[in-house]
């Protein structure tokens, strides 16, 4: 068991897609040993699907069988280490190319969106490229860059995908104005307590070419609806 899990851990940093469909001969009438073996393999594959995609699964199973039988491997430890290192580099290169291609797509889509949005009624464009639209004027005090504010917000992509929402959670958040992305930080300075504003944030004022996790891709233009509840 420990040897199998060690192999899985070693492969967990690898990813390159493509599964080949297979026809199983295992069924409810198979022996307990067969059913248990299949179940264990299935669970390992399901929990490590991304790491296993693109690998030669027959060779993977052969490696498992060789190790579990305490037999000598077909490759030396150095050869295996070299193969894994090279495979990882190839996977990372493919991921980088895909990342760059997506960044270019997002940048073009964002630029087109902002150009059109700038023409919309009530939209203000600042010198930095930030755009905003006041939905409700506030009457309280405004924050400065060192202020801590309490807000309700919803963040989404230009295709409407919501990536975060304190409104949906029904739980306002507190944070320092200077601690958020520069576009939102700049935008908050235009608000007063009780106000609601929609901000359109170019990627250079958001998460840039890196993006943020799986939810926000590289060069993504962001839209934030913000209600400034209180300046603390």
Secondary structure as GFF3:
##gff-version 3
##sequence-region A 1 232
A	DSSP	alpha_helix	2	11	.	.	.	ID=ss1
A	DSSP	alpha_helix	32	47	.	.	.	ID=ss2
A	DSSP	alpha_helix	49	52	.	.	.	ID=ss3
A	DSSP	alpha_helix	57	68	.	.	.	ID=ss4
A	DSSP	alpha_helix	77	117	.	.	.	ID=ss5
A	DSSP	beta_strand	123	125	.	.	.	ID=ss6
A	DSSP	beta_strand	131	136	.	.	.	ID=ss7
A	DSSP	beta_strand	148	157	.	.	.	ID=ss8
A	DSSP	beta_strand	162	165	.	.	.	ID=ss9
A	DSSP	alpha_helix	166	169	.	.	.	ID=ss10
A	DSSP	beta_strand	173	176	.	.	.	ID=ss11
A	DSSP	three_ten_helix	177	179	.	.	.	ID=ss12
A	DSSP	alpha_helix	182	188	.	.	.	ID=ss13
A	DSSP	beta_strand	196	201	.	.	.	ID=ss14
A	DSSP	three_ten_helix	203	205	.	.	.	ID=ss15
A	DSSP	beta_strand	222	231	.	.	.	ID=ss16
###
